[in-house]
Amino acid sequence: MYRRPLQSAIRHGVHVSSSRAALSKISEGEASARVLLACQPARASSPCTTPCRTLHFTPQLYNVKETPQHSEEEVGAFTKLIEAMGFTGPLKYNKWKIKIAALRMYTCCVERINYDDFFERCTLPDTLNSWFLIAQLHVWMCLVRMRQEGREGKYMCRYIVHSMWEDVEQRSKIMGIDAVHRKESLKSMTETFYAAIFGYDEGILSDDRVLAAALWRNLFNRHCEDPRQLELMVEYVRKQMQFIDILDAEDLLLTGEVKWRPLVEENAQSILKVATPTYNDTGL
């Protein structure tokens, strides 16, 4: 006897809940229909420009012009592996040609410079150390330019620095410096070189005051009482960097030919493009 009232109560509750669910669905359907009807005139009058979470795209998105960004050179996993082990992966140009070009570029840094002009105008002593300070300044400018040429440029930078240290060691031997003092001198020059690179990099990316401070520390060895000498060297570095930057990348990678502008010239703001160098298949 106690089951019938319970069953009837359950049936009544189920009936009421189902009727309420149906009414709620109907009301929600009517509300959504009203919203859609309200949105249709607005869409017809003006396109919607606000982003939404749906997969639809507005026509305005196709008219946006994206600025191309510089991306690093993509290499395969095998190339990354062998380069991590200290080897060099495949390059765009022949490695032997790049090595010859690196030697030529270093030769331009030491053979096409009027050292007497630097010694006279910057009041530098005519010593091996002064020669090295002037040479490393020009080597640094070449390294800055070649680092912009991807993996090939970095490979070339390695052999430019290698050629420099071999040349310094040979010059010290010719001057009669014994092995002990030569080893100490090379160690000191190595520290000076990498400290100078750091200072010059900071100076070229900053204003003239920072570059002048880097030149005062590294080139003048903190001994410069004439501000006109610093001004002359700041102008020289700026115009040389601007001049090297316009040189063709392929010509630099295959020939290594660099011509330097004079230390003093009447119109330092004018930049004249040098003649395009020639090369052949053998890299000569």
C-alpha positions as CSV (number, residue, x, y, z in Angstrom):
1,M,0.0,0.0,0.0
2,Y,2.9,2.4,0.7
3,R,4.4,1.9,-2.9
4,R,1.5,3.5,-4.8
5,P,1.7,7.0,-3.2
6,L,5.5,6.9,-3.7
7,Q,5.2,5.9,-7.3
8,S,2.6,8.6,-8.0
9,A,4.7,11.2,-6.3
10,I,7.8,10.1,-8.4
11,R,5.7,10.2,-11.6
12,H,4.4,13.7,-10.7
13,G,7.9,14.9,-10.1
14,V,9.2,13.6,-13.3
15,H,6.3,15.1,-15.2
16,V,6.9,18.5,-13.6
17,S,10.7,18.4,-14.3
18,S,10.2,17.4,-17.9
19,S,7.7,20.1,-18.5
20,R,10.0,22.7,-16.9
21,A,12.9,21.5,-19.1
22,A,10.8,21.8,-22.2
23,L,9.7,25.3,-21.2
24,S,13.3,26.3,-20.6
25,K,14.4,25.0,-24.0
26,I,11.5,26.8,-25.7
27,S,12.4,30.0,-23.9
28,E,16.1,29.7,-24.7
29,G,15.3,29.0,-28.3
30,E,13.0,32.1,-28.4
31,A,15.8,34.2,-26.8
32,S,18.5,33.0,-29.2
33,A,16.1,33.7,-32.2
34,R,15.5,37.2,-30.9
35,V,19.2,37.8,-30.6
36,L,19.9,36.6,-34.1
37,L,17.1,38.7,-35.5
38,A,18.5,41.7,-33.6
39,C,22.0,41.1,-35.0
40,Q,21.0,40.7,-38.6
41,P,20.4,44.4,-39.3
42,A,23.6,45.3,-37.6
43,R,25.6,42.9,-39.7
44,A,23.9,44.1,-42.9
45,S,24.6,47.8,-42.1
46,S,28.3,47.5,-40.9
47,P,30.7,44.6,-41.0
48,C,31.9,43.3,-37.6
49,T,35.6,44.0,-37.0
50,T,35.9,42.6,-33.5
51,P,37.7,39.2,-33.3
52,C,35.6,36.3,-32.3
53,R,36.3,32.7,-31.3
54,T,34.7,31.1,-34.3
55,L,36.5,29.9,-37.4
56,H,35.1,32.6,-39.6
57,F,37.4,35.3,-41.0
58,T,36.5,38.8,-41.9
59,P,37.6,40.4,-45.2
60,Q,39.7,42.9,-43.3
61,L,42.2,40.2,-42.2
62,Y,43.2,39.5,-45.8
63,N,44.1,43.2,-46.4
64,V,46.7,43.4,-43.7
65,K,50.3,43.7,-45.0
66,E,52.7,41.9,-42.7
67,T,56.3,43.2,-42.4
68,P,58.7,40.4,-43.3
69,Q,60.9,39.5,-40.4
70,H,64.5,38.4,-40.6
71,S,64.8,34.7,-39.8
72,E,67.8,32.7,-39.0
73,E,69.1,30.2,-41.5
74,E,67.4,26.9,-41.0
75,V,69.7,23.8,-40.9
76,G,69.0,20.2,-40.5
77,A,69.4,18.1,-37.4
78,F,72.5,16.4,-38.8
79,T,74.2,19.8,-39.5
80,K,73.4,21.0,-36.0
81,L,74.9,17.8,-34.6
82,I,78.2,17.9,-36.4
83,E,78.6,21.6,-35.7
84,A,78.0,21.0,-32.1
85,M,80.8,18.5,-32.2
86,G,83.2,21.2,-33.6
87,F,82.9,20.4,-37.3
88,T,81.5,22.5,-40.0
89,G,78.4,21.5,-41.9
90,P,77.7,22.1,-45.7
91,L,78.0,25.7,-46.8
92,K,76.6,27.6,-49.7
93,Y,80.1,28.2,-51.1
94,N,83.2,26.0,-51.3
95,K,85.1,26.0,-48.0
96,W,88.4,26.4,-49.7
97,K,87.2,29.5,-51.5
98,I,86.0,31.0,-48.3
99,K,89.4,30.3,-46.6
100,I,91.3,32.0,-49.4
101,A,88.9,34.9,-49.2
102,A,89.4,35.1,-45.5
103,L,93.2,35.3,-46.0
104,R,92.8,38.0,-48.6
105,M,90.5,40.0,-46.3
106,Y,93.1,39.8,-43.5
107,T,95.8,40.8,-46.0
108,C,93.7,43.9,-46.8
109,C,93.6,44.7,-43.1
110,V,97.4,44.8,-42.8
111,E,98.7,45.6,-46.2
112,R,96.4,48.4,-47.4
113,I,96.7,50.7,-44.4
114,N,99.0,53.6,-44.1
115,Y,100.4,52.9,-40.7
116,D,102.7,56.0,-40.8
117,D,99.7,58.2,-41.1
118,F,98.1,56.6,-38.0
119,F,101.4,56.8,-36.0
120,E,101.7,60.5,-36.9
121,R,98.2,61.8,-36.5
122,C,97.3,59.7,-33.4
123,T,100.8,60.0,-31.8
124,L,101.3,56.3,-31.5
125,P,104.8,54.7,-31.1
126,D,106.1,52.7,-34.0
127,T,106.1,49.3,-32.3
128,L,104.7,45.9,-32.8
129,N,102.0,46.5,-30.3
130,S,100.9,49.7,-32.0
131,W,100.8,47.9,-35.4
132,F,98.6,45.2,-33.7
133,L,96.2,47.7,-32.2
134,I,95.6,49.3,-35.6
135,A,95.4,46.0,-37.4
136,Q,92.9,44.6,-34.9
137,L,90.7,47.6,-35.4
138,H,90.4,46.9,-39.1
139,V,90.0,43.1,-38.5
140,W,87.1,43.9,-36.1
141,M,85.4,46.0,-38.8
142,C,85.6,43.1,-41.2
143,L,84.3,40.7,-38.6
144,V,81.3,42.9,-38.0
145,R,80.5,42.9,-41.7
146,M,81.0,39.2,-42.2
147,R,78.9,38.2,-39.2
148,Q,75.9,39.5,-41.1
149,E,76.3,36.7,-43.8
150,G,75.0,33.7,-41.9
151,R,77.0,30.5,-41.4
152,E,79.3,31.3,-44.3
153,G,80.2,34.6,-42.8
154,K,80.9,33.1,-39.4
155,Y,83.1,30.4,-41.0
156,M,85.0,33.1,-42.7
157,C,85.4,35.1,-39.5
158,R,87.1,32.1,-37.9
159,Y,89.8,32.0,-40.5
160,I,90.3,35.7,-40.5
161,V,91.2,35.5,-36.8
162,H,93.3,32.4,-37.4
163,S,95.3,34.2,-40.1
164,M,95.8,37.2,-37.7
165,W,97.3,35.1,-34.9
166,E,99.6,33.2,-37.4
167,D,100.8,36.6,-38.8
168,V,101.4,38.0,-35.3
169,E,103.5,35.0,-34.3
170,Q,105.6,35.1,-37.5
171,R,106.2,38.8,-37.1
172,S,107.3,38.3,-33.5
173,K,109.8,35.6,-34.7
174,I,111.2,37.9,-37.4
175,M,111.7,40.6,-34.8
176,G,113.8,38.2,-32.7
177,I,111.5,37.8,-29.7
178,D,112.3,34.6,-27.8
179,A,109.8,31.9,-27.2
180,V,109.1,32.8,-23.6
181,H,108.4,36.5,-24.2
182,R,106.6,35.6,-27.4
183,K,104.2,33.4,-25.5
184,E,103.5,36.1,-23.0
185,S,103.0,38.7,-25.7
186,L,100.5,36.5,-27.6
187,K,98.6,35.9,-24.4
188,S,98.4,39.6,-23.6
189,M,97.4,40.4,-27.2
190,T,94.7,37.7,-27.1
191,E,93.2,39.3,-24.0
192,T,93.5,42.8,-25.6
193,F,91.8,41.6,-28.8
194,Y,88.7,40.1,-27.2
195,A,88.3,43.0,-24.8
196,A,88.6,45.4,-27.8
197,I,86.0,43.5,-29.7
198,F,83.6,43.8,-26.9
199,G,84.2,47.5,-26.5
200,Y,84.0,48.3,-30.2
201,D,80.8,46.3,-30.5
202,E,79.3,48.4,-27.8
203,G,80.6,51.6,-29.2
204,I,79.4,51.0,-32.8
205,L,75.9,50.3,-31.5
206,S,75.9,53.4,-29.2
207,D,76.6,57.0,-29.7
208,D,80.0,58.6,-30.5
209,R,80.9,59.1,-26.8
210,V,80.8,55.3,-26.1
211,L,82.8,54.6,-29.3
212,A,85.3,57.3,-28.4
213,A,85.7,55.7,-24.9
214,A,86.3,52.3,-26.5
215,L,89.0,53.8,-28.9
216,W,90.6,55.6,-26.0
217,R,90.9,52.4,-24.0
218,N,92.0,50.1,-26.7
219,L,93.7,52.0,-29.6
220,F,95.3,54.8,-27.5
221,N,95.9,52.5,-24.5
222,R,94.4,55.3,-22.2
223,H,97.0,57.8,-23.4
224,C,95.4,60.5,-25.5
225,E,95.3,64.1,-24.4
226,D,94.1,65.6,-27.6
227,P,90.3,65.2,-28.2
228,R,90.8,65.9,-31.9
229,Q,92.5,62.6,-32.3
230,L,89.6,60.8,-30.8
231,E,87.2,62.8,-33.0
232,L,89.3,61.8,-36.0
233,M,89.2,58.1,-35.2
234,V,85.5,58.1,-34.4
235,E,84.8,59.7,-37.8
236,Y,87.1,57.1,-39.4
237,V,85.4,54.1,-37.9
238,R,81.9,55.4,-38.7
239,K,82.7,56.1,-42.3
240,Q,84.5,52.8,-42.8
241,M,81.7,50.8,-41.3
242,Q,79.2,52.6,-43.5
243,F,81.5,52.0,-46.5
244,I,81.9,48.3,-45.9
245,D,78.2,47.8,-45.3
246,I,77.4,48.6,-48.9
247,L,79.8,46.0,-50.3
248,D,78.3,43.0,-52.0
249,A,78.1,39.9,-49.8
250,E,78.9,37.4,-52.5
251,D,82.0,39.4,-53.6
252,L,83.2,39.5,-50.0
253,L,82.7,35.8,-49.4
254,L,84.4,34.8,-52.7
255,T,87.2,37.4,-53.0
256,G,87.6,39.0,-49.6
257,E,88.7,42.3,-51.3
258,V,88.2,45.3,-49.1
259,K,89.5,48.8,-49.9
260,W,89.8,51.3,-47.1
261,R,89.0,55.0,-47.2
262,P,91.8,57.3,-46.2
263,L,92.2,58.4,-42.6
264,V,91.7,62.1,-43.5
265,E,89.6,63.3,-46.5
266,E,87.8,66.5,-47.3
267,N,84.3,65.1,-47.6
268,A,84.0,62.2,-45.2
269,Q,80.2,62.0,-45.7
270,S,80.5,61.0,-49.3
271,I,80.4,57.2,-50.0
272,L,81.6,55.9,-53.3
273,K,81.1,52.2,-54.2
274,V,84.3,50.5,-55.2
275,A,84.7,48.6,-58.4
276,T,83.3,45.1,-58.3
277,P,86.1,42.5,-57.9
278,T,86.5,39.5,-60.1
279,Y,87.0,35.9,-59.2
280,N,87.1,32.5,-61.0
281,D,86.1,29.0,-60.1
282,T,89.5,28.2,-58.4
283,G,89.0,31.0,-56.0
284,L,92.0,33.0,-57.4
